Structures are given as C-alpha cells and as structure tokens.
Amino acid sequence: MGKIYKQLCIEERTMIQTQLSMGRKPGKIAQELGCSAGTLSPVG
C-alpha cells in the first residue's frame, strides 16, 4: 500500500504563509499541522 497524501486547504495555506513571514520554522509549523516539513518546502 502506498502513502496517503492530504492536500492543504486554503485556510491552512494562509496560516502557513503568515507564520513563515513571522519567522517561524517550517518544521515546527508542519509538526503542528501533522504533516511533513517537506510539505512546506518550496520545490525547484
């Protein structure tokens, strides 16, 4: 069985952007959301 992925809703994306702009670490935000830090990392 493969991994199960969950897309972030607009509210989660907005919260992430706000917290990143405030200097919060992506890993800490991801932990609070229950997702991987890689989910918050830019690709490419």
Phi and psi in radians as a Rosetta constraint file:
Dihedral C 1 N 2 CA 2 C 2 CIRCULARHARMONIC -1.467 0.35
Dihedral N 2 CA 2 C 2 N 3 CIRCULARHARMONIC -3.135 0.35
Dihedral C 2 N 3 CA 3 C 3 CIRCULARHARMONIC -1.286 0.35
Dihedral N 3 CA 3 C 3 N 4 CIRCULARHARMONIC 2.650 0.35
Dihedral C 3 N 4 CA 4 C 4 CIRCULARHARMONIC -1.817 0.35
Dihedral N 4 CA 4 C 4 N 5 CIRCULARHARMONIC 2.201 0.35
Dihedral C 4 N 5 CA 5 C 5 CIRCULARHARMONIC -1.930 0.35
Dihedral N 5 CA 5 C 5 N 6 CIRCULARHARMONIC 2.528 0.35
Dihedral C 5 N 6 CA 6 C 6 CIRCULARHARMONIC -2.146 0.35
Dihedral N 6 CA 6 C 6 N 7 CIRCULARHARMONIC 2.237 0.35
Dihedral C 6 N 7 CA 7 C 7 CIRCULARHARMONIC -1.377 0.35
Dihedral N 7 CA 7 C 7 N 8 CIRCULARHARMONIC 2.554 0.35
Dihedral C 7 N 8 CA 8 C 8 CIRCULARHARMONIC -1.394 0.35
Dihedral N 8 CA 8 C 8 N 9 CIRCULARHARMONIC 2.410 0.35
Dihedral C 8 N 9 CA 9 C 9 CIRCULARHARMONIC -1.418 0.35
Dihedral N 9 CA 9 C 9 N 10 CIRCULARHARMONIC 2.946 0.35
Dihedral C 9 N 10 CA 10 C 10 CIRCULARHARMONIC -1.059 0.35
Dihedral N 10 CA 10 C 10 N 11 CIRCULARHARMONIC -0.629 0.35
Dihedral C 10 N 11 CA 11 C 11 CIRCULARHARMONIC -1.129 0.35
Dihedral N 11 CA 11 C 11 N 12 CIRCULARHARMONIC -0.737 0.35
Dihedral C 11 N 12 CA 12 C 12 CIRCULARHARMONIC -1.144 0.35
Dihedral N 12 CA 12 C 12 N 13 CIRCULARHARMONIC -0.731 0.35
Dihedral C 12 N 13 CA 13 C 13 CIRCULARHARMONIC -1.094 0.35
Dihedral N 13 CA 13 C 13 N 14 CIRCULARHARMONIC -0.719 0.35
Dihedral C 13 N 14 CA 14 C 14 CIRCULARHARMONIC -1.136 0.35
Dihedral N 14 CA 14 C 14 N 15 CIRCULARHARMONIC -0.764 0.35
Dihedral C 14 N 15 CA 15 C 15 CIRCULARHARMONIC -1.086 0.35
Dihedral N 15 CA 15 C 15 N 16 CIRCULARHARMONIC -0.746 0.35
Dihedral C 15 N 16 CA 16 C 16 CIRCULARHARMONIC -1.071 0.35
Dihedral N 16 CA 16 C 16 N 17 CIRCULARHARMONIC -0.844 0.35
Dihedral C 16 N 17 CA 17 C 17 CIRCULARHARMONIC -1.039 0.35
Dihedral N 17 CA 17 C 17 N 18 CIRCULARHARMONIC -0.754 0.35
Dihedral C 17 N 18 CA 18 C 18 CIRCULARHARMONIC -1.089 0.35
Dihedral N 18 CA 18 C 18 N 19 CIRCULARHARMONIC -0.814 0.35
Dihedral C 18 N 19 CA 19 C 19 CIRCULARHARMONIC -1.200 0.35
Dihedral N 19 CA 19 C 19 N 20 CIRCULARHARMONIC -0.640 0.35
Dihedral C 19 N 20 CA 20 C 20 CIRCULARHARMONIC -1.111 0.35
Dihedral N 20 CA 20 C 20 N 21 CIRCULARHARMONIC -0.713 0.35
Dihedral C 20 N 21 CA 21 C 21 CIRCULARHARMONIC -1.182 0.35
Dihedral N 21 CA 21 C 21 N 22 CIRCULARHARMONIC -0.373 0.35
Dihedral C 21 N 22 CA 22 C 22 CIRCULARHARMONIC -1.505 0.35
Dihedral N 22 CA 22 C 22 N 23 CIRCULARHARMONIC -0.016 0.35
Dihedral C 22 N 23 CA 23 C 23 CIRCULARHARMONIC 1.644 0.35
Dihedral N 23 CA 23 C 23 N 24 CIRCULARHARMONIC 0.125 0.35
Dihedral C 23 N 24 CA 24 C 24 CIRCULARHARMONIC -1.208 0.35
Dihedral N 24 CA 24 C 24 N 25 CIRCULARHARMONIC 2.592 0.35
Dihedral C 24 N 25 CA 25 C 25 CIRCULARHARMONIC -1.347 0.35
Dihedral N 25 CA 25 C 25 N 26 CIRCULARHARMONIC 2.352 0.35
Dihedral C 25 N 26 CA 26 C 26 CIRCULARHARMONIC -0.959 0.35
Dihedral N 26 CA 26 C 26 N 27 CIRCULARHARMONIC -0.685 0.35
Dihedral C 26 N 27 CA 27 C 27 CIRCULARHARMONIC -1.080 0.35
Dihedral N 27 CA 27 C 27 N 28 CIRCULARHARMONIC -0.672 0.35
Dihedral C 27 N 28 CA 28 C 28 CIRCULARHARMONIC -1.223 0.35
Dihedral N 28 CA 28 C 28 N 29 CIRCULARHARMONIC -0.726 0.35
Dihedral C 28 N 29 CA 29 C 29 CIRCULARHARMONIC -1.105 0.35
Dihedral N 29 CA 29 C 29 N 30 CIRCULARHARMONIC -0.793 0.35
Dihedral C 29 N 30 CA 30 C 30 CIRCULARHARMONIC -1.052 0.35
Dihedral N 30 CA 30 C 30 N 31 CIRCULARHARMONIC -0.729 0.35
Dihedral C 30 N 31 CA 31 C 31 CIRCULARHARMONIC -1.043 0.35
Dihedral N 31 CA 31 C 31 N 32 CIRCULARHARMONIC -0.757 0.35
Dihedral C 31 N 32 CA 32 C 32 CIRCULARHARMONIC -1.160 0.35
Dihedral N 32 CA 32 C 32 N 33 CIRCULARHARMONIC -0.559 0.35
Dihedral C 32 N 33 CA 33 C 33 CIRCULARHARMONIC -1.470 0.35
Dihedral N 33 CA 33 C 33 N 34 CIRCULARHARMONIC -0.236 0.35
Dihedral C 33 N 34 CA 34 C 34 CIRCULARHARMONIC 1.355 0.35
Dihedral N 34 CA 34 C 34 N 35 CIRCULARHARMONIC 0.541 0.35
Dihedral C 34 N 35 CA 35 C 35 CIRCULARHARMONIC -2.242 0.35
Dihedral N 35 CA 35 C 35 N 36 CIRCULARHARMONIC 3.051 0.35
Dihedral C 35 N 36 CA 36 C 36 CIRCULARHARMONIC -1.294 0.35
Dihedral N 36 CA 36 C 36 N 37 CIRCULARHARMONIC 2.578 0.35
Dihedral C 36 N 37 CA 37 C 37 CIRCULARHARMONIC -1.094 0.35
Dihedral N 37 CA 37 C 37 N 38 CIRCULARHARMONIC -0.495 0.35
Dihedral C 37 N 38 CA 38 C 38 CIRCULARHARMONIC -1.091 0.35
Dihedral N 38 CA 38 C 38 N 39 CIRCULARHARMONIC -0.421 0.35
Dihedral C 38 N 39 CA 39 C 39 CIRCULARHARMONIC -1.115 0.35
Dihedral N 39 CA 39 C 39 N 40 CIRCULARHARMONIC -0.516 0.35
Dihedral C 39 N 40 CA 40 C 40 CIRCULARHARMONIC -1.688 0.35
Dihedral N 40 CA 40 C 40 N 41 CIRCULARHARMONIC -0.089 0.35
Dihedral C 40 N 41 CA 41 C 41 CIRCULARHARMONIC -1.506 0.35
Dihedral N 41 CA 41 C 41 N 42 CIRCULARHARMONIC 2.386 0.35
Dihedral C 41 N 42 CA 42 C 42 CIRCULARHARMONIC -1.150 0.35
Dihedral N 42 CA 42 C 42 N 43 CIRCULARHARMONIC 2.560 0.35
Dihedral C 42 N 43 CA 43 C 43 CIRCULARHARMONIC -1.844 0.35
Dihedral N 43 CA 43 C 43 N 44 CIRCULARHARMONIC 2.352 0.35
